[in-house]
Structure formats: C-alpha cells, structure tokens
Amino acid sequence: MLTFTIRRLVLSIPTLLFISLVIFGLLQLAPGDPMAQVPLTVPPEVKQKMREALGLGEAWYVQYWKWLVQFFWVEPLVFFDWLFGTEFSSGMQRVISWQTRSPVMDIVVQRMPQTLWVVGLAYVVGILIAIPIGIYSAYRHYSLFDQTGTFITMIGFSIPPFFTGPLLIVIFSVYLGWLPSIYDTTHVVRDWESFKVQFFQMIMPVMVLALQTTAQISRYMRGAMLDNLNQDYVRTARAKGLRESVVVMVHVLRNSMIPVVTVIALGMPAIFGGAIITENVFKVNGIGQLLLTALFANDLPMVMTLTFIFAILIVLFNLVADVLYGLLDPRIRYD
C-alpha cells in the first residue's frame, strides 16, 4: 500500500502540471483586460507601467513559469509561516492579485476559516445523515420510510442552491424571523452567547449544502446495500446463525461502502465548487465568494490559483479513495 501511495503521488506531479498549463492557457484566451477597471483619468503611460509591473507585457510562457515557481515554492512557505509563525517566505516574490494588489495566498488563508466552518460542517452533517438513511432504506426497501426518503432525495437532487437558499431566507428569516439572513463573517466566538449567534447564522447555509450531499450519498448507499443484501455470502452468514445486526452492519455495510467511498472522496472538492453559489446567497466571505468576485474582476492570478487548488483537491481525494478501497476490500492489493 505504501509503494502504491508513493507511486501515485509521483504520477500526480505531471498530471497537476498539465492541468495547470491547461488552466493558464484557457484563462489567457479569456476576453477582458485587467486595466479596464482603472479610472479613465489615469494617463495611458501610467497604465502601461502598471501592465509592466503586473507582468502582462511578458511572453505567456514566462508568465506561466513565474506563476508556477511562486505557487509551488513560495506559497507553501507562506503556509508554514501561518502555521508555525515563522518568516520562511520573507522577501520572496509572491503571486499578487490584480484586483487587491496583495498576495493571493494571504487572501486565501484569510477566507479559508469561513469556508471550513460552513462547507466542512455541511459535508460532515450530510454524510452522518445520508449513511444511516441509505442503510435503513435498503433494509426496508419499498416501505413508507424508503418512499419518503426517495421523494426527499429527489427534491435535493432537483432543486439547485440558488433556489433553495433564497427560499430558506424567505421562510426562516422574512416570515418566521428565526434565523439571520446574512452571515456575519466578522463575528468572533468568545463565550456561550457568541457561540449561539454563530450556530444560528450557520444553520441555513449548512442546510442548503447538506441537502445535496445527503441526497446524493444516501442514494448511492441504498443502491450498494441492495446489491449486497441479495448476495450469496449474506445468505451463508444468516445460515450460520449470525445476528441480523452483525450481517447487515458488518458484512454487508463493509462491502457496500466501497462505491460510496468514491462519492464521498470526490464530493469533497466538488462541494467547495457548489459553495460558490451558497456563499454568495448568504454573504459568506469565503473561498467561493472570492472566486466569483475574482472572475467578475478578471483577476487571473486569483482565479488560476483557486482553480488549481480545486484541481489539487480532486487529485488528492482520488488517491484517498483508492487507498480506502484497499482497506475496505481485502481482495484489492496494490503492492
């Protein structure tokens, strides 16, 4: 398993390099000029100097190489600075946002806690709800519980976040007045009262994201459980006199988790993309809102950095899913 993991990590390097080149090429072909937002009163010669300062006058391969070196060498040092309080990256050239004229990774680090509060909690809640629902729906298939769960999950699949979010705001904020409609990103948890404020303002964005996660994972869990409940090894286990709870929760569940692991692992980076809409609906000052703002402002360094971070998450969680296959299924051997 260790050899397989190391081999996959090594192979992921050229994969990520190719992805970064594709992202850079597509963004270079995108229409728009970062100098378009500069006031018209600025003289043309000043605009030209600003373009040269941003590196826009250089060849595309020079711009790509500079971004690549800064992202893979300088920006990881920024993370260690933030983690350990050191100054590894002091004086080094950073990836600079065209919109704010500040280092991109500094802005990402500032926005990350808000995204983790909302997106991370929503994903954990969705998984904890979806797996028991999928197991019980499969075990009591075609029952009232199963049909109700199927109806609710179809709603979760069908209704997008840009409709679910405003609908919850209208119901719980406008008519009932129970929950705040806007997420206060400046709020700091200090005591029990401030924690309750944080909890209530997180309920609606977490509900929107968790609804889609629950709908998807519970359907996969139900389908995988139904496939395994009719297998020969289940009948053999029951014939040996094992308790029904042991048969279902140990033997059937372990085999059924193999396809579900793929959905859970690959859904982690996908839900960060889905949070773009939810964060803008509830005014959560997170990574999703940052990406959308950068797209509107034609801030290519910010867009490229965030998009590439999503690509790294996808490659990383693909590896996590493959490793979990070997842990769940003893028939799978990588070494």
N, C-alpha and C positions, 0 to 999 in steps of 0.2 A: 504493500500500500504506500509506503514512504517513497519507494522508487517511482511509482506511478505519479504521485503528487508532485515530486520534483520535476519529472519529465513534462508534465502538463504545465507547470509554472514556467519552464524554459520555453516551451512551444507557444505559450501565451504572449511572449515578448514580441515576436514578429507579427502575430495577429493584431496586437494593440498598435504596433507601429503602422501597419496597413490601414487600420481603422482611423488612426489619427490623420494619416495622409488623405484619406477619402473625405473626412470631415473638413479638413483645411481646404481641400480643393473645392468642395461644394460651397463653403462659405465665401471663398474668393470669387466664385461665379455669381453669388447673390447680388442683386441690384442694391443700390444705395451708397451713400458716401458719408463717412463719419463726420466730415466737415460740414454737412448740410445743416446741422443744428447750431453751428456757430452763427452769432448775430451778423446781419448784413453790414453792419457798421465796421466790422473788422476788415482792414485792408487786405487785398489779395496776397501781398508779400508776407504778411503775418500768418495767413492761412497756410501758405506754402511752408513756412518754417515749422508750423505746428504739424503738418503732414510728415515732414522730415524727422521731427522729434518722435513721432509715433512709429517711424519706420515704414511708412506707407510708400515711400519712393523707392524702396529696395526691391530686388527681384523676389519672386514668390518663394523660391527655394531657400533664399537667405532668411526670409521671414519665418518660414516653416522650421528651419534649423534652429533659429534663435528661440522660438517658442518651445521646441522640443527639449532643448537643453535646459531652459528655465523651468519647464514643468517637471522633468524627471530628475533634475539635480538640485535646483534652488528651492522649489516649492516643498519637497519633502523635508528640507531643513527647517522651513517655516513651521511645519507641523511639530517637529521636535522642539523648536523654540517655544511654541504654545504649550506643549505637553510638559516639558521639563523646566521652562523658564530660563532657557539659555539664549545665546546670541550666535548660533551657528551661521545664520544667513545674513549677518550684519554686513552691510556694504555691498552685497551682491545685487546684480541687476534682476529685477522681478518682472513677472508678467503683469503689465499695467492695463487697467480698464480704461477704455477710451472715453467712457461716459463720466466716471468719477475721478479719473487721473490718480487712482490709488491702486495698490497691489490687489490683484484678483483674489488670491488665496486668503488675504486678510478679510475680505468681504465675505467669502465663503465660510470661513471659520466663525465669523460673527453671526451668520444666518443659520448655521447648522443646528444649534441647540433648539431653535423653534421648530424646525422640520422634524428633528428626532422626537420632540415632545408629542407632536401631532401624528406624524406618519408612523413613527415606530410604535407608539401605543396603539394606533388603529390597526396595524398589522398583527400585533400580538393578540389584541382583542378578537379580531376576525378569525385567527387560527384557533384560539381557545373555544370559540363558539362553533366554528364550522365542523371541526373533527367530531365532537360528540353528536352533533345533529346528523352528520353523514353516517356515522356508525349506527345510530338508532333507526334512522330512516331505512337503511339497508336491511337491518334485522327485522323491522316491522314494515316491510315494503308493502305498498298499496293500502296501508292503514290511513286513518284520518291524519295522524301526525305526519306521515310521509307526504300525503297530498297537500297538506298545508305548507310544509316545508318546500315542496316543489313550486307551489304558487308564489311564495315569498321570494325564493331564489330567482325565479323568472323575472320578478319585479326588479330585483337587484341587478340582474343582467341587462335589463331593457332600459332602465332609467339612468341617464348619464349624470355625472356630478353637477354639471351646470344647471340642471333642473332640480335635483334633489336638494342642493344647498339652499337656493332661494326659497324652495317650498318649506324647508325646516325653519328658515328665518321668519317666514310669514306666519307659520303656525305657533312656534315656541317663543318668538320674540315680539311680533307685532300683536297677535291676538291674545296669547296667554301671558306674555311678559315674564316668562320663567327664566329665559336664558339670554345672555347678551348676544347681539347680532354681529359685533365686531370683536376680533381677537386683539387684546391689548398686549403687544409684544414688549412693552416697557415694564410690565408687571413683574415684580420680584417676590418670590415666596420666602417669607421670613417667619411666619407663625401659622397657627391653625386657620385663622381667618383669611389670611392671604392665600393659603393653600386651597381653601374652599372657592375663592374667586377664580383661581387658576383652573380648578376642576370644572367649574360650571362653564367657563368660557371654552374649554376643550371638548365639551360633550358633543356639540353639533358637528364640528369638523371631523372628529373621530368617528361619529356615527355614519357620516357620508362615506368616508373611506372604508370603514369596516364593513359596510353593507355589501360593497362589491367584492371584497375579499372573502366574506362569509359565503356569498352566493357561489363564487367560483370553486372554492376549496371543498365546500360541502357536497357539491355535485360530483366532483372527482372522487371524493371519499366514498360516497354512496355507490357509485358505479364500480369502484375497485372492490368494495366489500361484497357486492352482489356477485361479482365474478368469482370470488374466492369462497363464498359460502356454499357453492354447489360443487366444489372440487372433491376429489376422492379422499384426500388427506383429512378433510373435515369430517367426512363420514367415518373414516377409520378412527379418528380421535374420539368421536362420540361413541363408537362401538367399544372402545377400550374403557369406557366409563368415566372419562374426564368430565368435570363440571362444565356446564354450558358457558359460564363466565370465562373459564380458562380457555375453552375452544375459541370463543369469539375474540376476547381481549388479548390473547397471547398469540395463538397460531394465525388466525385469520387477519387480525389487525396488523401484525408484523409484515405479512406478505402484501397487504393492501396499501401499506404506507409507501411502497416503492414508487408507484406513479405519482402519488400525492407529493412526495418529496420534491419531484421536479417542478410541480406547480408552485409549491411554497418557495423554493430556492429562486426560481426565475421570476416569481412575482415580487420579490423584494426590490430589485431595481425598477420594475415596472410601476410599482405604486408610488415611487418618487416622481415618475413622469405624470402619473394621474393626479398627484398633489398640486401640479401647476394650476389646475382649474380650481381646486378646492381652496388653496391658499389665497387665490385672488378673490374668491367669493367671500371668504370670511376675513380678509385683510390680514392674513398670517404673514408676517415678514420673514419668510423662509426661502429655501433654495428654489422652489417652484416659481414663486413670485419674482425672484431675482432673475431667473432665466427668461421669463416673459418680458420683464422690463428691458433686459439687455437686447432681446430680439427687436422690440419696438425702437430702441435707440441705435440699432445697428452696431452694437458693441461686440465686435467679432472676437476679441480675446476672451471676454467673459462667456460668450456663447460657446466658443470652442472648448474652453476649459470645463464648463459644466457638462456639455455633451460628452466629452471624453471621460469625465468622471462616471457618467452613467454607463458608458461602454466598459470601463474597468469593472464596475459592479456586476455587469452581466457576465463577463468572462470569469470573474471570481466566483460568483454563485453557481455558474455551470460546473466549475471544479468542485465546489462544496456538494452539489447534487450527486456527482459521480462518486465522490468518496463515501457519501451516505448510502449509495447503492450497495457498496461492498460490505458496509456494516449491517445493513438490514437483510441482505440476501447472501447466505453463505455459499451459494453456487457461483457467485461472481468473484473472480480472482483477477487482480490486475498485475500481480508480480509473477 
